Amino acid sequence: MKKMAQAIVNTCYTSAGCNRCPFSADWGRNGLICYAYSNSIAVYQPEGFAAGTTGGGILSTLYGHSGKVNAVTWIGNAGCDETELVSGSADGSAIVWCFTNTEERQGQYKPVCTLKGHQGSVTCVTALYLPHQATQAAAAEKETLIVTASIDSTVRVWSRTGTEEAKEIQVIDFKTGFALCVTACIIPGHNVPLLACGCDDHKIHLYARGQDQKFVEVIVLPGHEDWIRDLQFAIDDDGDILLASCAQDQLIRVWRFTVRDHSNDRTVPKSVSELPLDQDIAVKETLFSVTTSDQLVEFAVCLESVLCGHENWVYSIRWQPAQYTGDGKCSQAMKLLSASMDKTMILWSPDKGSGVWVEQVRVGDVGGNTLGFFGGLFSPCGQSILAHGYQGAFNQWTLNQVRPSWFEIARPQIHGYDVQCVAMLGRYSFASGADEKLVRLFSAPKNFINNFCEICGHSTEKELASEESQRLPEGANVPALGLSNKAVFSDAGDGVKKEEEESQKPGQYPENYFSPVSLTAPPSEDQLLQNTLWPEVAKLYGHGYEIYSLAAHPSGKLLASACKAAKAEVANILLWDTETKRQVASLAGCSLTVTQMAFSHSGDFLLAVSRDRTWALYHKTDSGQYVLRASVDKKTSAHSRIIWSCAWSHDDKYFFTASRDKKVMAWSVASVTSSSCSGPPAPVMSQTLPDSVTAIAAAPVPVQGKRYLLAAGLDTGHVSLHLWSDPDVCDKNCDLWSTVKTLSQSEAHHKTVTRLAFRPRPGRLGLTNSEENIQSLELASCGADHAVRVYDINTTHL
């Protein structure tokens, strides 16, 4: 049964933006990126980093936290591929996840222990393995050291041996301060870990583990003039320890720790209190000692270099990964990657002649209207670098570019408020509504269509053959002040671009002028922000409150809109002619906010469901006007709570409603519109699901003969598939209702499912119409966890 269930639904695409946190992503030697999105962790395979594959994608999503995930990190394994990772969350806990490849788990990550003790949000984590002091061998004997820092002003140290539960072994209290970053390493040749904490006092606090397994502060490194944002250890080929630090003072510092020769006659300080903490550590060396199991190791620390090049806060610093040879030896390339809020990443390396650290490569966004980078990562081979920033997108620079199978092609929305609803009006046009009182209509420009066809292999001439297409603008400009963009047309003969409005006057704020680009690969983040804007062709005014739902007629010539409403007078549905951009009707029926609307496939009916627990069905008359044909009122409604969603069956014989009362109901159009019907309309089917149903969708074709396939999304984030049969035509031996698959929160969403939609035609996108492909369906889902997923459904196993 489990194997069949796995064959029914396969996730073919997942999109989720990275959280806006400095430590929300990590790239392991296993070639995988783990990153935080909302309350979950995604395990992502970048393009071209898996043998035998060309594309990338999210392989797994891990849900276990109840709050936003702030930090994730792989647990390094000395040249081996990582199998464990640690996450820290706003819920005050950290979780250790382990990859299991058993038949039951089928290659999934599962939580093996949860670390609880912080009284505030966990903001950063670090972890490493300590070989057993006696055997230095079996992995089962290895001790895992985990360090977590929180806004509760504490750093907590946890120890886990083998598969045992992690135990808290120490709490480092910073009193009124707090650590913004932590990192750890092992002293070469010894089994002693060093721990570095970058704090809000602008100093680096360095700790060494003593014989009692507790960390003791051995030195404090001053020098930075603002909060320290990241720290990273590295071991060079001579055995010296290097520590890189970056801060909000826009500077990067590189510190070198060298083991002192015992023949040196200088006195070694015995405690941190004896060190010159009030002086900058510059050219001169300062000594400190660390006690190992058999000796006292003396270190000299000096500030090797201060790197200046960024023009804003530096949030992330990373050493290029060490490369391991077949005999187990390690070579560390002295290259450093920094990421900043100035929208750039810089690759630094020491000059071969002088040894002075210099800027080698600078990459990043130029212009645009976004903030900078929160983090930068090296690929395990060191040949690719990746950044994540405020928009949640990843920017990757590599020597080998591979085209993915799914990618973002444009970012056309221009709203100053949260977008609530979208309706496609045609192949290259759509309407969108946000938390504002108007509906905006957009149309694709020529430059987008040209690039879209080039990337996807379509004929540009065919797409732009119509006379209407020739009148399309080239692109759009983003105004400096305001939300309405300007369409930019082709050159007017004198080399000057025409615009819908007058060009800016002297003294006004400058605009980001549109410049056409020719793309042969998916657009980068800066191109998405500046060159893929769709011109706004119209604004539709008429509602008194924020737009909440939209629905488009199958022909695209009619648009229905509804706004938030607390009374019947403003709950009317407005119908718009998309060609004239004029309001053609106002439909009454609901008394509170219309939560969703849907036209039937024929366009003869318009269905609306509302927060007032009712639905209303409008029918198109011979004159082309829509009139209320059937409805239920609050007293007679079969639903007892808000109706969140509705959908039509493929043959338009039935419509379905989904409600907070946990029920999915099917209604017969013929029954509810019959003139002989006495009493309030009654559903032909009512099923109760485990939780509030927030989204419903019906498959575009029948399955198993004449059965209907429904997808339901729940408030918990689960998505379930159900088969329902018309009782009038169903075989007597057939169950009228059955659940064929339920997707877990890791497979679906960990927050409310907000919308579901089947692809309008059967088959998998981009594949030939083979018999096997015809038996497939594709389902898309989106949720309040900011994730979008596309599933392949094999109907032969239903």
Secondary structure by P-SEA (a helix, b strand, c coil): caaaaaaaccccbbbbbccccccccccccccbbbbbcccccccccccccccccccccccccccccccccccccccccccccccbbbbbccccbbbbbbbbbcccccbbbbbcccccccccccccbbbbbbcccccccccccbbbbbbbbccccbbbbbbbcccccccccbbbbccccccccccccccccccbbbbbbbccccbbbbbbbccccbbbbccccccccccccbbbbbbccccbbbbbbbccccbbbbbbbbbbcccccbbbbccccccccccccccbbbbbbbbcccbbbbbbbcccccccccccccccccccbbbbccccbbbbccbbbbbccccbbbbbbcccccccccccbbbbbccccbbbbccccccccccbbbbbccccbbbbbccbbbbbcccccccccccccccccccccccccccccccccbbbbbbbcaaaaaaaaaaaccccccccccccccccccbbbbbccccbbbbbbccccccccccccccccccccccbbbbbbbbccccccccccccccccccccccccccccccccccccccbbbbbcccccccccbbbbbccccccccccccccccccccccccccccbbbbbccccbbbbbbbcccccccccccccccccccccccccccccccccbbbbbccccbbbbbbccccccccccccccccbbbbccccccbbbbbccccccbbbbbbbbcccbbbbbbbbcccccccccccccccccccccccccccccccccccccccccccccccccccbbbbbbbccccbbbbbbbccccc
